[in-house]
Amino acid sequence: MKISARNQIEGRIVSVTPGAVNAAVKVDIGGGTIITSSITEEAIADLGLTIGDTVIVIVKASDVLIGK
């Protein structure tokens, strides 16, 4: 699959926390960094996501903010 987003980071799913509609999927991208994504339960089922799966985290944003 080719996509336009350039921010693609490989990692491994370390947890999936179900919710009423969306779930929190935590992905370990190495170096002690975890990225959390909120996606629908339907998407999790469609992709067949489970703990331990290797996945690609794709970040597509028009703005990136930094705060201190």
Sine and cosine of phi, psi and omega as CSV:
sin_phi,cos_phi,sin_psi,cos_psi,sin_omega,cos_omega
0.00,0.00,0.77,-0.64,0.09,-1.00
-0.96,-0.29,0.68,-0.73,0.05,-1.00
-0.67,-0.74,0.29,-0.96,-0.06,-1.00
-0.99,0.15,-0.36,0.93,-0.03,-1.00
-0.90,0.43,0.76,-0.65,-0.03,-1.00
-1.00,-0.09,-0.28,0.96,-0.01,-1.00
-1.00,0.00,1.00,0.08,-0.02,-1.00
-0.87,-0.49,0.83,-0.56,-0.10,-1.00
-0.79,-0.62,0.83,-0.55,0.02,-1.00
-0.99,0.16,0.60,-0.80,0.04,-1.00
-0.31,-0.95,-0.07,-1.00,-0.02,-1.00
-0.83,-0.56,0.72,-0.70,0.01,-1.00
-0.92,0.39,0.81,-0.59,0.01,-1.00
-0.94,-0.34,-0.32,0.95,0.10,-1.00
-0.31,-0.95,0.47,-0.88,0.11,-0.99
-0.74,-0.68,0.90,-0.43,-0.02,-1.00
-0.95,-0.32,0.96,-0.27,-0.05,-1.00
-0.91,0.42,0.48,-0.88,0.12,-0.99
-0.73,-0.68,-0.11,-0.99,-0.01,-1.00
-0.90,0.43,-0.67,0.74,-0.01,-1.00
-0.82,-0.57,-0.72,0.70,-0.02,-1.00
-0.95,-0.32,0.38,-0.92,0.08,-1.00
-0.83,-0.56,0.43,-0.90,0.10,-0.99
-0.99,-0.11,0.85,-0.52,0.02,-1.00
-0.94,-0.35,0.87,-0.50,0.00,-1.00
-0.98,-0.20,0.77,-0.64,-0.04,-1.00
-0.85,-0.53,0.83,-0.56,0.05,-1.00
-0.99,0.10,0.89,-0.45,-0.02,-1.00
-0.97,-0.23,0.18,0.98,0.06,-1.00
0.99,-0.13,0.29,-0.96,0.03,-1.00
0.89,0.45,0.40,0.92,0.00,-1.00
0.98,0.18,0.19,0.98,-0.03,-1.00
-0.98,-0.19,0.79,-0.61,0.05,-1.00
-0.90,-0.44,0.75,-0.66,0.11,-0.99
-0.96,-0.29,0.73,-0.69,0.01,-1.00
-0.94,-0.35,0.75,-0.66,0.05,-1.00
-0.84,-0.54,0.67,-0.75,0.09,-1.00
-0.98,-0.18,0.92,-0.38,0.01,-1.00
-0.76,-0.65,0.30,-0.95,-0.06,-1.00
-0.94,0.34,0.46,-0.89,0.09,-1.00
-0.86,0.51,-0.59,0.81,0.02,-1.00
-0.89,0.46,-0.67,0.74,0.02,-1.00
-0.90,0.43,-0.63,0.78,0.03,-1.00
-0.88,0.48,-0.70,0.72,0.02,-1.00
-0.92,0.40,-0.69,0.72,-0.01,-1.00
-0.87,0.48,-0.64,0.77,-0.01,-1.00
-0.99,0.10,-0.22,0.97,-0.02,-1.00
0.91,0.42,0.63,0.78,-0.06,-1.00
-0.96,0.29,0.72,-0.69,0.07,-1.00
-0.62,-0.79,0.34,-0.94,0.04,-1.00
-0.85,0.52,0.71,-0.71,-0.01,-1.00
0.99,-0.14,-0.26,0.97,0.02,-1.00
-0.91,0.41,0.63,-0.78,0.17,-0.99
-1.00,0.07,0.79,-0.62,-0.06,-1.00
-0.70,-0.71,0.17,-0.99,0.11,-0.99
-0.93,-0.38,0.84,-0.54,0.11,-0.99
-1.00,0.05,0.82,-0.58,-0.03,-1.00
-0.90,-0.43,0.84,-0.55,-0.03,-1.00
-0.93,-0.37,0.87,-0.49,0.04,-1.00
-0.77,-0.64,0.93,-0.38,-0.03,-1.00
-0.60,-0.80,0.57,-0.82,0.05,-1.00
-0.99,0.14,-0.37,0.93,0.03,-1.00
-0.72,-0.69,0.65,-0.76,0.15,-0.99
-0.84,-0.54,0.87,-0.49,-0.07,-1.00
-0.96,-0.29,0.52,-0.85,0.07,-1.00
-0.79,-0.62,0.74,-0.67,0.02,-1.00
-0.80,-0.60,0.36,-0.93,0.04,-1.00
-0.63,-0.78,0.00,0.00,0.00,0.00
